[in-house]
Structures are given as structure tokens and as C-alpha cells.
Amino acid sequence: MRKALIPVVAAVLVTAATPAVAAASPPPKWGPCPAEAAGLGLECGTLDVPLDYRDPGGKTIEIAISRLASAKPEKRRGVLMTNTGGPGGEGLAYPATLKKLNIPQEVLDSYDVIGMDPRGVHNSTPVTCGLTLEEHPTNIPRYARNSADVTSEAQRVAAVAAKCGSSATAPLLPHITTANTARDLDRVREALGEKKVNYFGISYGTYLGSVYTSLFPERSDRFLIDSATGPGGWDASFSRLFGRGVEDRFPDFAKFAAARPEYGLGRTPAQVTAKYFELAGRLDRTPSPDGYNGQVFRHVTFADLYYDKSLPKLAETWRALDTGKPVPQPASTGRPSADSVYPPDNYIASQLHVICNDSDWPEDVGTYRRNVAIDRFRHPLFGAAAADITPCAFWPSEPVEPPVKITDRGPSNVLIVQNLRDPATPLAGARKLREAFGDRARMVTVDQGGHLAYLFKDNKCANDLATDFLVTGARPRPDLACGVPAS
């Protein structure tokens, strides 16, 4: 059993798991937004919420929220809560981002769109593990070439978990969870004076929305979830799905590269696939001068499969590695600069807190060795990364409550939108979520590749169905498949 590293945490863990009733939150005082959300037509405020909902009169933390108010009060039907995924993703500027993504005006007229930095994140009370970029550079498990790689990785990630357990914000550690974030959303609802909330969440945000509408079904109105993690969130089973997701998505890139002989990666998808294994093996043996080894190459490929706009850059990276030319500069890590006002490891730290706290991960290193061996065979492109060990195996506290079970109990008010070939949240997970919701949900599958469906592709079928649901509440019956958009 994992042991909490801080006495105050250990004391908390023996408390009953059922949250008590907390005092009502006063309405937020709207005002100017922090720098990253300033000048975007938003107003921002904060709420104090219980750190531990089982102790509503105890320590509080701060939650930062934003509002993009409807310009047509006569058409406004309520609030639309949002989440940008991650977990650990900042959300304060997201209502304005949706406007930039050309979310239809009728949606903006229908709602006050609410953004939030979830607990532990950025402008809300932030958490840290005190990690440098070198200590934990990626939120995706590392590729294990063999059993020895799993063993050495176990030593590295155990040190990461230990730093989280001894960090300056360690007393907050057990309480940064999806269930508590859902309870925070309900406190926002209450503070805004709304009887019900509507919701739009992407990626991990689909799990947050699923948990909210399971905890508070009577307070849930229209819930749109795009690119679903599945009913268990980011647990050990979901992590292994990355291997399945790359197998689903990679043929799109192979077809793209094969159709462009100037990249020199192969004239058929099969040849491009063979080039992947050739480059990975070569870089395993002899890293490139740019710092690319086989592990980095596989992870960069995984990341650039997210969006079609990244495919040309990915092909250029492959060509450079194949020919010994300089590699294009990688995308930003998303971490803030050293002079930021919040911990520079906040994204990784808050993500680890949620993922490791939400479910009880296997702790035996042998389990990961076996899973890596299985998934290297089952999903040869990326399975040996997806199944590898993470800091959650050594997390310094046990979950404070069981995962929220997603069931069919509640109103039929959920619409799932899902690409068929998503590397990050594969179709297999969305199907499991659809099954768990039963008649509460409908699902629209979209014949396209990449992460995120609504607003990210010019698929009129999927975009119109999602917009119509938000504006009118109408959903397809039964589930519906949208084809490839017209070229």
C-alpha cells in the first residue's frame, strides 16, 4: 500500500468519503481578467471552495472563473460550463477561444459561456511537484524497448512521485481530483444562481462532464462531450489505449506521406509504415545530433498525429532524420517561462495529481513489464510506450474515494461527438462511455482522423448536429455516423 508522506494527509485519508453539505458560495465579483485572458471580451472572478468537501467548514482554496456574457439577454437560456481537457489545462480564456474557433453565434447568444482554471491549475490555487523539465518532460509514458527499460523507468518515475509528495503544496495533494473539480463546478453553478448547467468539454473534459452529470444529474441540462476518454477517465486502462489510438490514426499519415514523394518516405502507405520502424530502430541505436533518439521520435510522431495541420511538419521531421539534415524545431512544451507567477511545472503537476488520485494504479513493476510485452506485440507502433510505468505507480497517497461510476441513471441529455481515428482518445473508449451512459446518451461518430471533432474540422454534418444540440437540445435518434467532409 502507498503511504502518504505528510501526517496531515494521512489523517485526512481516514475520513469518511461522502461529502458533507457546504455553505453556499456568494456570487462572484466580476472584474478584469489575468494577462492571458485580458482583452478578449471576458470578465473574471474567483470563488472560495472547500479543499475537502467532506470538511466543508475547513480549509478553502480559490477557483478562478471567467464569463463571456450573451449579448442577447432575450435569447439567453443559461450558462455553458466549459473544460479544455488535460487534465491540467487552463480554461480561463477558453470562452474567447471558442469564439475564435467560430463557434456559431447562436450558441454565444444562447449562453453565458463560463471558463475555469480547475483546482490546482494556474490562476486557481496552483499545485507544484517542484519538477524541472528534465526530470519529467512528458505526460505520456516513455517507450520501453525491453523489460530493462521498464525497470529503469520505474526508478525515474518513483523519484517524480516522491517530489510531488514532498512539494510545497503537498497538503493539497489528495484533494486534486475529478470528483472534487465536478463539485467545484456545482459551486460555480450555485454562485451564478443557476438551477441547472449546460456543459461542453473536450478530451479529458469529457470525463469531468461525465462525472458531473453522474454526481448531479438533476442539475444537468445539455452536455456535449467531444473526444471521450471513456467511463474511467485517465486510468491505467485508458493509458494503454494510446497504443490502439496510434494504430487507428497512423494510416492517415502514411497515406498523406505516400501521396507526397518529395518527402522520400515511401510511395505506398506500407512503405511509410516500414520507414517508421526503420527510423525508430536506427535512432534507438544511434541518436541524431539534434537529440532525437527512438523514444523521442516515437513521441513526436504521436503528438503530431493529433491534428492534420501537423502532418506536413511531421513528414519534414522524418525526412530530416532520414537524411541527416537539421530537424525542424519542436512545438513548445506548453510550460511557462521561469519568471511566471505560478509554478513552472504546474501543468504536469496538476495533471499528475488528477490522474494518480482518480483511480488506484497498479503498483507492481512486473505488471508493467508484462503489459509492455503484450502491447508491443498488440500495437507495435506505440503500445510499448502506452503500457509503460508512470509516477502513479508510486503515488504518495491512496485515492480518498472510489471513482464515480458512470451509469444510465439520470435524464437523457448527453451527446458524444467522436472521430473514428483519434490517437489520444480512441473510439474504443468513446464506445465504452456510450455503453455506460445507456439511454442517457447519443453518439455521433465522424469519419475523420485526429483529436477533437466539433469546430476542428469542416464536417458540416458533425458541426451542425453539435450546434443544434446546444441551441435546441435536439439529438439524433438513434446514434448517427457522419461521413468524410466534401473536398
Wavefront OBJ file of the C-alpha trace (Angstrom):
o trace
v 0.000 0.000 0.000
v 1.236 3.515 -0.749
v 1.646 5.747 2.291
v 1.022 9.459 2.499
v 4.237 11.363 3.034
v 2.687 14.075 5.167
v 0.949 13.445 8.516
v -1.873 15.858 7.744
v -2.598 13.957 4.519
v -2.634 10.615 6.322
v -5.148 11.973 8.792
v -7.411 13.133 6.003
v -7.417 9.741 4.314
v -9.227 8.002 7.165
v -12.184 10.372 6.978
v -15.465 9.150 5.519
v -15.639 9.589 1.745
v -19.155 11.041 1.469
v -19.025 14.834 1.029
v -20.944 16.932 3.514
v -23.110 19.880 2.552
v -21.030 23.015 2.098
v -22.163 26.571 2.661
v -23.443 28.395 -0.407
v -20.941 30.448 -2.394
v -21.648 34.168 -2.806
v -21.933 35.497 -6.349
v -18.556 36.245 -7.929
v -17.437 39.836 -8.249
v -16.706 40.199 -11.948
v -13.754 42.306 -12.961
v -10.670 42.377 -15.200
v -9.004 39.129 -16.197
v -5.398 37.980 -15.719
v -2.973 38.697 -18.528
v -3.605 35.582 -20.638
v -7.355 36.272 -20.711
v -7.259 40.071 -20.793
v -8.565 41.994 -23.785
v -10.688 39.095 -25.034
v -14.108 40.415 -24.052
v -14.177 38.343 -20.867
v -14.783 39.244 -17.262
v -13.230 37.232 -14.465
v -13.770 36.476 -10.799
v -12.934 33.991 -8.070
v -14.744 31.685 -5.669
v -13.596 30.062 -2.460
v -14.417 26.349 -2.333
v -13.640 23.629 0.233
v -10.337 21.858 -0.250
v -12.045 18.724 1.105
v -15.792 18.540 0.535
v -16.084 16.137 3.470
v -14.987 19.044 5.671
v -16.964 21.965 4.230
v -16.056 24.270 7.084
v -12.343 23.570 6.830
v -9.572 24.862 4.618
v -10.605 26.532 1.354
v -8.880 27.060 -1.960
v -9.578 29.568 -4.710
v -11.148 28.846 -8.072
v -10.750 31.339 -10.943
v -13.607 31.642 -13.439
v -14.411 33.746 -16.488
v -17.564 34.735 -18.327
v -18.324 35.606 -21.914
v -21.803 37.020 -21.431
v -24.528 36.597 -24.017
v -25.032 39.803 -25.979
v -28.729 38.990 -26.371
v -30.346 38.519 -22.961
v -33.688 37.801 -24.619
v -32.176 34.653 -26.186
v -30.095 33.578 -23.204
v -31.162 30.232 -21.762
v -28.482 29.770 -19.104
v -24.770 29.113 -18.668
v -22.471 26.840 -20.653
v -19.651 25.497 -18.496
v -16.513 24.505 -20.410
v -13.349 22.487 -19.895
v -10.304 22.371 -22.177
v -9.016 18.937 -21.212
v -5.649 17.904 -19.911
v -6.224 17.380 -17.024
v -4.292 20.448 -16.031
v -5.435 22.584 -18.952
v -6.049 26.252 -18.273
v -9.597 27.304 -19.103
v -9.963 30.953 -18.230
v -9.510 32.167 -21.821
v -11.421 29.261 -23.377
v -14.760 31.065 -23.931
v -12.885 33.571 -26.109
v -11.031 30.729 -27.833
v -14.356 29.173 -28.791
v -15.332 32.472 -30.355
v -12.061 32.479 -32.340
v -12.840 28.942 -33.460
v -16.070 30.338 -34.931
v -18.493 28.597 -32.648
v -21.835 29.711 -34.124
v -23.207 32.997 -32.872
v -26.471 31.330 -31.954
v -24.570 29.348 -29.322
v -22.967 32.516 -27.939
v -26.371 34.194 -27.883
v -27.904 31.266 -26.007
v -25.456 31.177 -23.109
v -23.126 32.965 -20.838
v -20.044 30.852 -21.608
v -18.086 30.086 -18.446
v -14.377 29.261 -18.335
v -12.486 27.952 -15.323
v -8.970 27.110 -14.288
v -9.723 23.876 -12.384
v -8.489 23.392 -8.840
v -4.735 23.083 -8.789
v -4.320 24.923 -12.100
v -2.676 28.304 -12.794
v -4.967 31.141 -11.585
v -6.848 28.841 -9.241
v -4.857 27.724 -6.196
v -1.987 26.004 -8.040
v -0.091 22.844 -7.164
v 3.529 22.015 -7.846
v 5.794 19.000 -7.687
v 8.936 21.114 -7.935
v 9.902 19.295 -11.137
v 12.274 20.513 -13.802
v 11.571 19.846 -17.463
v 14.443 17.371 -17.491
v 13.019 15.421 -14.550
v 9.639 14.825 -16.191
v 9.469 16.141 -19.767
v 6.273 14.427 -20.952
v 2.841 13.486 -19.698
v 2.799 10.399 -21.948
v 4.558 7.208 -20.754
v 8.003 6.639 -22.259
v 8.581 3.984 -24.890
v 10.147 0.857 -23.366
v 12.326 -1.093 -25.770
v 12.575 -4.021 -23.375
v 11.987 -5.160 -19.811
v 15.111 -3.386 -18.580
v 13.711 -0.063 -19.810
v 10.620 -0.577 -17.627
v 12.823 -1.240 -14.612
v 14.930 1.883 -15.149
v 11.857 3.981 -15.848
v 10.338 2.757 -12.581
v 13.275 4.252 -10.710
v 12.893 7.584 -12.500
v 9.127 7.948 -12.009
v 9.356 6.857 -8.367
v 11.555 9.915 -7.822
v 8.976 12.090 -9.614
v 6.190 10.833 -7.330
v 8.357 11.401 -4.258
v 8.937 15.036 -5.263
v 5.178 15.545 -5.631
v 4.677 14.098 -2.150
v 7.221 16.421 -0.558
v 6.486 19.600 -2.523
v 5.369 22.925 -1.098
v 1.736 22.127 -1.998
v 1.751 18.509 -0.791
v -1.057 19.108 1.785
v -3.373 19.735 -1.195
v -2.277 16.577 -2.996
v -5.070 14.047 -2.225
v -7.858 16.519 -2.990
v -6.991 17.464 -6.581
v -9.425 15.051 -8.239
v -12.017 14.993 -10.973
v -14.828 14.408 -8.469
v -13.826 17.474 -6.458
v -13.476 19.543 -9.634
v -17.027 18.485 -10.536
v -18.140 19.645 -7.100
v -16.367 22.947 -7.749
v -18.371 23.283 -10.970
v -21.520 22.845 -8.927
v -20.400 25.573 -6.553
v -19.930 27.825 -9.590
v -23.447 26.938 -10.727
v -24.776 27.835 -7.304
v -22.850 31.106 -7.139
v -24.205 32.106 -10.550
v -27.767 31.489 -9.354
v -28.483 28.778 -11.925
v -30.725 25.789 -11.232
v -29.058 23.772 -13.996
v -25.925 23.978 -16.088
v -25.071 23.124 -19.660
v -21.613 21.826 -20.462
v -19.093 21.484 -23.272
v -15.892 19.569 -22.545
v -13.175 18.217 -24.807
v -10.733 15.329 -24.316
v -10.258 14.776 -20.544
v -13.029 17.361 -20.132
v -15.426 14.669 -21.356
v -14.679 12.688 -18.204
v -15.175 15.745 -15.994
v -18.553 16.336 -17.642
v -19.484 12.677 -17.282
v -18.618 12.778 -13.583
v -20.578 15.989 -13.014
v -23.734 14.745 -14.682
v -23.418 11.474 -12.740
v -22.994 13.230 -9.388
v -25.603 15.896 -10.142
v -27.978 14.505 -12.796
v -30.873 16.709 -11.670
v -28.711 19.828 -12.132
v -27.553 18.884 -15.634
v -29.136 20.246 -18.782
v -27.359 19.778 -22.153
v -23.977 18.028 -22.002
v -21.830 17.979 -25.146
v -18.663 15.912 -24.847
v -16.140 15.798 -27.674
v -13.441 13.094 -27.945
v -14.223 10.895 -24.977
v -11.722 9.295 -22.623
v -14.152 6.563 -21.592
v -16.050 5.928 -18.348
v -12.930 5.531 -16.192
v -11.160 8.738 -17.150
v -7.373 8.611 -17.466
v -6.758 5.367 -15.609
v -4.275 2.582 -16.388
v -6.617 1.037 -18.966
v -7.070 4.343 -20.765
v -3.320 4.949 -20.869
v -2.863 1.665 -22.707
v -5.406 2.855 -25.289
v -2.818 5.279 -26.703
v -1.327 2.246 -28.444
v -4.692 1.498 -30.028
v -5.176 5.159 -30.948
v -1.894 5.380 -32.860
v -2.774 2.223 -34.804
v -6.127 3.824 -35.695
v -4.664 7.165 -36.746
v -1.286 6.318 -38.304
v -2.740 5.165 -41.672
v -3.892 8.755 -42.280
v -0.296 9.982 -42.023
v 1.042 7.059 -44.047
v -1.414 7.908 -46.821
v -0.500 11.622 -46.594
v 3.259 10.960 -46.852
v 2.939 8.336 -49.587
v 0.999 10.803 -51.738
v 3.903 13.283 -51.496
v 7.049 11.642 -52.873
v 9.061 14.808 -52.218
v 9.373 13.681 -48.588
v 11.096 10.477 -49.677
v 9.376 8.375 -47.007
v 7.840 5.798 -49.322
v 5.480 5.639 -52.268
v 2.876 3.474 -50.541
v 1.401 3.572 -47.015
v 3.095 0.237 -46.337
v 6.488 1.733 -47.210
v 5.861 4.731 -44.940
v 4.958 2.370 -42.102
v 8.166 0.423 -42.693
v 10.085 3.724 -42.588
v 8.680 4.383 -39.110
v 10.162 1.178 -37.741
v 13.413 1.728 -39.640
v 13.883 5.248 -38.230
v 12.877 4.240 -34.696
v 15.320 1.334 -34.717
v 18.137 3.428 -36.172
v 17.626 6.161 -33.579
v 17.472 3.588 -30.782
v 20.983 2.550 -31.799
v 22.409 5.934 -32.774
v 20.635 9.133 -31.653
v 20.722 12.078 -34.050
v 22.812 15.223 -33.389
v 19.534 17.070 -32.755
v 18.903 14.974 -29.655
v 16.357 12.664 -31.261
v 16.545 9.068 -30.091
v 13.998 6.355 -30.818
v 11.944 7.300 -27.805
v 11.729 10.991 -28.734
v 10.983 10.111 -32.360
v 8.042 7.917 -31.351
v 6.653 10.555 -29.002
v 6.965 13.376 -31.534
v 5.146 11.192 -34.054
v 2.379 10.519 -31.537
v 1.986 14.231 -30.742
v 1.909 15.321 -34.386
v -0.818 12.815 -35.206
v -3.241 14.920 -33.146
v -4.127 17.369 -35.916
v -3.994 17.301 -39.713
v -2.211 20.665 -39.743
v 0.783 18.980 -38.057
v 1.213 16.246 -40.652
v 3.456 18.280 -43.003
v 5.787 19.172 -40.121
v 5.888 15.535 -39.061
v 6.840 14.464 -42.576
v 9.576 17.117 -42.633
v 10.903 15.849 -39.301
v 11.043 12.292 -40.609
v 12.805 13.431 -43.790
v 15.390 15.381 -41.798
v 16.099 12.425 -39.513
v 16.301 10.086 -42.502
v 18.737 12.282 -44.426
v 20.801 13.749 -41.589
v 19.517 17.294 -42.139
v 18.605 19.678 -39.265
v 15.290 18.774 -37.672
v 12.500 21.410 -37.596
v 12.124 22.981 -34.175
v 9.654 21.055 -31.995
v 6.482 22.636 -30.740
v 6.517 24.415 -27.393
v 6.166 22.218 -24.343
v 3.376 24.462 -23.129
v 5.265 25.206 -19.907
v 5.514 28.822 -18.767
v 8.730 30.768 -18.510
v 10.809 30.716 -15.357
v 9.607 34.161 -14.312
v 5.950 33.122 -14.367
v 3.879 33.906 -11.283
v 2.846 30.266 -10.838
v 4.944 27.102 -10.636
v 6.637 26.323 -13.955
v 5.732 22.645 -13.595
v 2.092 23.402 -12.863
v 0.632 21.733 -15.954
v 2.468 18.453 -15.396
v 1.972 18.593 -11.616
v -1.769 19.265 -11.728
v -2.191 16.569 -14.346
v -0.341 14.012 -12.254
v -2.423 14.936 -9.211
v -5.701 14.278 -11.017
v -4.637 11.157 -12.908
v -2.964 9.480 -9.951
v -5.664 10.469 -7.444
v -8.661 9.458 -9.547
v -8.002 5.713 -9.556
v -5.806 3.087 -7.925
v -2.982 2.302 -10.365
v -1.050 -0.988 -10.343
v 1.981 -0.741 -8.073
v 3.885 -3.874 -9.097
v 6.623 -3.132 -11.645
v 6.176 -6.662 -13.020
v 2.633 -5.770 -14.101
v 4.011 -3.039 -16.352
v 6.704 -5.325 -17.755
v 4.029 -7.824 -18.759
v 1.731 -5.153 -20.196
v 4.562 -3.629 -22.232
v 5.423 -7.039 -23.697
v 1.785 -7.669 -24.589
v 1.154 -4.243 -26.097
v 4.422 -4.175 -28.051
v 3.000 -7.168 -29.919
v -0.615 -5.993 -29.978
v 0.089 -2.377 -31.000
v 3.642 -2.325 -32.386
v 3.704 1.360 -33.316
v 3.278 2.757 -29.800
v 1.965 0.093 -27.441
v 5.259 -0.269 -25.568
v 5.004 3.407 -24.584
v 1.325 3.430 -23.706
v 1.676 0.482 -21.306
v 4.857 1.698 -19.587
v 5.046 2.653 -15.927
v 4.206 6.179 -14.711
v 4.539 8.109 -11.427
v 1.042 6.918 -10.488
v 2.520 3.512 -9.595
v 4.384 5.217 -6.733
v 1.917 7.967 -5.861
v 2.268 9.045 -2.213
v -1.408 8.695 -1.286
v -4.254 6.331 -1.974
v -7.451 7.659 -3.621
v -9.646 9.320 -0.993
v -12.831 7.941 -2.566
v -13.798 5.388 -5.212
v -14.098 6.572 -8.824
v -17.507 8.000 -9.709
v -19.426 5.332 -11.589
v -20.896 6.484 -14.894
v -24.326 4.879 -15.336
v -27.619 5.302 -17.187
v -29.334 6.863 -14.152
v -30.471 10.375 -14.963
v -32.013 12.415 -17.778
v -31.276 11.620 -21.412
v -29.220 14.738 -22.086
v -25.718 13.745 -23.266
v -24.304 13.969 -26.801
v -20.918 12.367 -27.554
v -19.061 13.515 -30.678
v -16.147 11.284 -31.679
v -13.695 10.954 -34.568
v -13.175 7.414 -35.810
v -9.363 7.734 -35.805
v -8.322 9.678 -32.727
v -4.806 8.922 -31.387
v -5.377 10.465 -27.950
v -8.944 9.445 -27.083
v -9.577 6.425 -29.294
v -13.001 5.344 -30.500
v -12.835 2.274 -28.268
v -13.031 4.462 -25.161
v -15.924 6.518 -26.517
v -17.868 3.342 -27.225
v -17.385 2.229 -23.632
v -18.654 5.587 -22.379
v -21.662 5.389 -24.680
v -22.425 1.932 -23.284
v -22.065 3.131 -19.694
v -24.478 6.036 -20.230
v -27.052 3.817 -21.910
v -30.131 5.751 -22.934
v -28.793 8.915 -21.300
v -26.535 9.474 -24.329
v -26.431 9.529 -28.089
v -23.208 9.333 -30.081
v -22.168 10.882 -33.388
v -19.137 9.219 -34.944
v -17.236 11.171 -37.572
v -15.240 9.547 -40.372
v -12.109 11.614 -39.885
v -8.785 11.397 -38.104
v -7.143 13.404 -35.354
v -8.111 14.703 -31.953
v -11.318 16.729 -31.446
v -14.281 16.824 -33.776
v -16.538 19.840 -33.144
v -15.207 23.066 -34.726
v -11.842 21.475 -35.603
v -12.831 20.017 -38.963
v -15.026 21.245 -41.786
v -17.521 18.436 -41.307
v -20.903 20.086 -41.691
v -22.768 17.000 -40.519
v -20.979 16.775 -37.163
v -20.738 20.527 -36.575
v -24.415 21.115 -37.304
v -25.531 18.273 -35.040
v -23.419 19.554 -32.137
v -24.567 23.156 -32.621
v -28.211 22.134 -32.898
v -27.919 20.176 -29.667
v -26.502 23.166 -27.785
v -29.117 25.554 -29.195
v -32.244 23.396 -29.249
v -31.448 20.241 -27.289
v -32.225 18.039 -30.294
v -30.141 14.881 -30.746
v -30.098 12.192 -33.411
v -32.082 9.083 -32.672
v -30.573 6.555 -32.913
v -26.795 7.149 -32.950
v -25.505 8.619 -36.203
v -22.373 8.347 -38.363
v -21.105 11.390 -40.293
v -19.032 10.759 -43.399
v -15.904 12.367 -44.758
v -16.420 16.100 -45.496
v -16.592 17.110 -49.132
v -13.224 18.257 -50.528
l 1 2 3 4 5 6 7 8 9 10 11 12 13 14 15 16 17 18 19 20 21 22 23 24 25 26 27 28 29 30 31 32 33 34 35 36 37 38 39 40 41 42 43 44 45 46 47 48 49 50 51 52 53 54 55 56 57 58 59 60 61 62 63 64 65 66 67 68 69 70 71 72 73 74 75 76 77 78 79 80 81 82 83 84 85 86 87 88 89 90 91 92 93 94 95 96 97 98 99 100 101 102 103 104 105 106 107 108 109 110 111 112 113 114 115 116 117 118 119 120 121 122 123 124 125 126 127 128 129 130 131 132 133 134 135 136 137 138 139 140 141 142 143 144 145 146 147 148 149 150 151 152 153 154 155 156 157 158 159 160 161 162 163 164 165 166 167 168 169 170 171 172 173 174 175 176 177 178 179 180 181 182 183 184 185 186 187 188 189 190 191 192 193 194 195 196 197 198 199 200 201 202 203 204 205 206 207 208 209 210 211 212 213 214 215 216 217 218 219 220 221 222 223 224 225 226 227 228 229 230 231 232 233 234 235 236 237 238 239 240 241 242 243 244 245 246 247 248 249 250 251 252 253 254 255 256 257 258 259 260 261 262 263 264 265 266 267 268 269 270 271 272 273 274 275 276 277 278 279 280 281 282 283 284 285 286 287 288 289 290 291 292 293 294 295 296 297 298 299 300 301 302 303 304 305 306 307 308 309 310 311 312 313 314 315 316 317 318 319 320 321 322 323 324 325 326 327 328 329 330 331 332 333 334 335 336 337 338 339 340 341 342 343 344 345 346 347 348 349 350 351 352 353 354 355 356 357 358 359 360 361 362 363 364 365 366 367 368 369 370 371 372 373 374 375 376 377 378 379 380 381 382 383 384 385 386 387 388 389 390 391 392 393 394 395 396 397 398 399 400 401 402 403 404 405 406 407 408 409 410 411 412 413 414 415 416 417 418 419 420 421 422 423 424 425 426 427 428 429 430 431 432 433 434 435 436 437 438 439 440 441 442 443 444 445 446 447 448 449 450 451 452 453 454 455 456 457 458 459 460 461 462 463 464 465 466 467 468 469 470 471 472 473 474 475 476 477 478 479 480 481 482 483 484 485 486 487
